[in-house]
């Protein structure tokens, strides 16, 4: 079934669900209507159905947030759950060694999606959170995933408009291509104040049993506290451990 604007019911539901994300965890009906591009009457009708099914929940103040049913369904996504299960022990070790936040991410289209995060209780960083999405050129995990993505994905990404987060965000396609080649050679990536001006991160690739890069792991440090060589060695060691665990499993279910 399609609406007057040609959009299917499913596409309108997905549009509403995609309104929620980092910084948009708690939304009013009018905010969802605007972000999803739907009339208020249509939006209210779909929201009521989503709340009834437990995909969304409605708070006392009439604002909406993601429901437990949606989290339960998402938790079974094989591409995130498989690598997350294998990575967690190594992430714990890396966090213990560095005393800084450790992140795990996969690529979805032209974005990196953070699927796990471990951080000390006194960590100065609250982001990125699990579920956060960033364009591939700004975070260290994103650079790893872009560097090892198919050529068509790299071409599509670099041909598009590249978002600037700080004055240091690299958006020149030529320089980015050179950087991606360096990342493939050296085996790790560094994001130096590309997203925020007080943090640097280092990431390394995680490979499945076929040798394809399927995820990336990173450690985030405050500005001025990063020792690049030691951080890169620690992250690469963790990534290699996860890779070997994956290769021993020889599973394609992830």
PEUR-V572058 format. One record per backbone hydrogen bond with DSSP energy under -1.0 kcal/mol. NH is the residue of the N-H (numbers start at 1). CO is the residue of the C=O. E is the energy in kcal/mol with one decimal. If there is no record, write none. Layout:
# PEUR-V572058
nh,co,e
NH,CO,E
NH,CO,E
This chain:
# PEUR-V572058
nh,co,e
3,7,-2.7
6,3,-1.9
9,1,-1.5
12,8,-1.8
13,9,-2.2
14,10,-2.8
15,11,-2.0
16,12,-1.9
17,13,-2.5
18,14,-2.6
19,16,-1.2
20,17,-1.2
24,21,-2.7
27,64,-2.4
32,28,-2.3
33,29,-2.7
34,30,-2.2
35,31,-2.6
36,32,-2.8
38,33,-2.3
43,39,-2.7
44,40,-2.9
45,41,-1.8
46,42,-2.3
47,43,-2.8
48,44,-2.2
49,45,-1.5
50,46,-2.5
51,47,-2.5
52,48,-2.1
53,49,-1.7
55,50,-1.8
56,50,-1.4
57,65,-3.0
59,63,-3.5
62,59,-1.9
64,27,-4.0
65,57,-2.3
67,55,-2.9
69,54,-1.3
71,67,-1.5
72,68,-2.8
73,69,-2.4
74,70,-2.5
75,71,-2.0
76,73,-1.5
77,74,-1.9
81,77,-2.7
82,78,-2.0
84,80,-2.0
85,81,-2.6
86,82,-1.8
87,83,-2.4
88,84,-2.1
91,87,-2.5
92,88,-2.5
93,89,-1.8
94,90,-2.4
95,91,-2.5
96,92,-2.3
97,93,-2.2
98,94,-2.4
99,95,-2.6
102,118,-3.1
103,218,-2.2
104,116,-2.1
105,216,-2.4
106,113,-2.1
108,111,-2.6
111,108,-1.5
112,134,-3.0
113,106,-3.2
114,132,-2.5
115,104,-2.3
116,104,-1.3
118,102,-2.5
123,120,-1.8
131,114,-3.7
132,129,-2.3
134,112,-1.9
136,110,-1.1
138,135,-1.3
143,139,-2.2
144,140,-2.0
145,141,-2.5
146,142,-2.6
147,143,-2.7
148,144,-1.5
149,146,-1.2
154,150,-2.1
155,151,-2.7
156,152,-2.4
157,153,-2.6
158,154,-2.8
159,155,-1.4
160,157,-1.2
169,166,-1.7
176,172,-2.4
177,173,-2.3
178,174,-1.8
179,175,-2.2
180,176,-2.7
181,177,-1.9
182,178,-2.0
183,179,-2.2
184,180,-2.1
185,181,-1.6
186,182,-2.9
187,183,-2.3
189,203,-2.3
191,201,-2.6
193,199,-1.5
200,221,-2.6
201,191,-1.9
202,219,-2.0
203,189,-2.5
204,217,-2.1
206,215,-2.7
208,212,-2.3
211,208,-1.7
214,206,-2.6
215,206,-1.4
216,105,-2.1
217,204,-2.1
218,103,-2.3
219,202,-2.0
220,101,-2.2
221,200,-3.2
223,198,-1.9
225,222,-1.9
231,227,-2.9
232,228,-2.9
233,229,-2.2
234,230,-2.3
235,231,-2.5
236,232,-2.7
237,233,-2.2
238,234,-2.0
239,235,-2.7
240,236,-2.5
241,237,-2.1
242,238,-2.2
243,239,-2.5
244,240,-2.6
245,241,-2.0
246,242,-2.5
247,243,-2.8
248,244,-2.1
249,245,-1.6
250,246,-1.5
